[in-house]
């Protein structure tokens, strides 16, 4: 990460990570597709699985944000050649993963029904939605282990082994879905059980890789524990990132509550289309992870011009890839929608969402990449605050003020590209301002030392 041509290394880092994330998303996509074609009540089952997406993100994103902090902290220690500190931070991170996973398990079991009722989940969908979320919550500990473990592997540039984990568990998930839904007719409960089992396999494999690593990220169960200074460092980066994602999820839950008012077909169609947004996002996110990890190591090593080049390359790669993917899905929208449902009404809602959201999806890259580079520089609060106001607060305003004046499914979805423009402008401007300040401070510190 610290020397040689950048473009190829960024792509080599990002592509396996993108494939891993897409495979992870396929857990949910296969769930939606299987119940959309084989469940007894297809539209209701599809809506039950799909409406849980924003709710699950709301519950888990604060803790997943801590895994971002773990990645930055371990990367920084490695960039400074502080192997003992890196090893200690790995064990702190994995202990945080286990504790947060257990906490999320109980939170998910308790809040499932009240939260789904609060957002106005359609009555004919509510029962199945609660079942799915409660079963999904049982797998929270292994989800946290996988996310934190993958973040640690990424800190040393290893994005391939998480891909291997998810390839195996993704195939297992698909097989179990068919088996539990088609053979045993478990419908929504069946796809939730399959997801938990598959996530358990991927987490176990990541744990195995860390336990047998031949570097400073080697994990030993006997050394698990939280070092206070490591926790503070991880929290300093991770909590703002997690809060940003959590507040972001709050706005999406509010949007979901309005979406629920359009009925079961709208919820089901939106759930199908969201899968393609997620596939596109994960390619963007992969270059964001590359930007953050590469920036963290190079900034710690004093390679400032390299940090600036990382920003430009990752922004270009993310925008180009999201633009291409978005329009592939739009041009083939009828085919892609049919993979999840054969109900014409549901398909119409899915195709409408794909056109409105994916056509300008590349705009999201502006604040995602710039924010990731800021976190790599050690500035996590600024992109979090700007995103909360530019995206989350604006979306809440849109739902509360604009939607009553301009009602309809199309008007609700228009909030996405508009919020991307506002947030992207603010975060990119902040990046350029803070980057110069960070370089000057780091040079001054180095000269003093």
BELURMO-V801428 format. One line per field, one symbol per residue. ss: DSSP state (@ for helix, = for strand, . for the rest). psi: psi as a letter, one per 40 degrees, with the letter a starting at -180 (. if undefined). Layout:
ss = ???
psi = ???
//
This chain:
ss = ......@@@@@@@@@@@@@@@@@@@@@@@@@@@@@@@@...@@@@@@@@@.@@@@@@@@@@@@@@@@@@@@@@@@@@@@...@@@@@@@@@@@@@@@@@@@@@@@@@@@@@@@@@@@@....@@@@@@@@@@@@@@@@.@@@@@@@@@@@@@@@@....@@@@@@@@@@@@@@@@@@@@@@@@...@@@@@@@@@@@@@@@@@@@@@@@@@.........@@@....@@@@@@@@@@@@@@@@@@@@@@@@@@@@@@@@@...@@@@@@@@@@@@@@@@@@@@@@@@@@@@@@@@@@@@@...@@@@@@@@@@@@@@@@@@@@@@@@@@@@.@@@@@@.....@@@@@@@@@@@@@@@..@@@@@@@@@@@@@@@@....@@@@@@@@@@@@@@@@@@@@@@@@@...@@@@@.@@@@@@@@@@@@@@@@@@@@@@@@@@@@@@@@@@.
psi = deiiiddddddddddddddddddddddddddddddddeidgdddddddddeedddddddedddddddddddddddddddefgddddddddddddddddddddddddddddecddddddefhideddddddddddddddeddddddddddddddddeegeddddddddddddddddddddddddefebddddddddddddddddddddddddeifaeehhhddehihhdddddddddddddddddddddddddddddddddeeidddddddddddddddddddddddddddddddddddddeegddddddddddddddddddddddddddddfdddddedeiehddddddddddddddddfddddddddddddddddeegddddddddddddddddddddddddddgiidddddedcdddddddddddddddddddddddddddddddd.
//
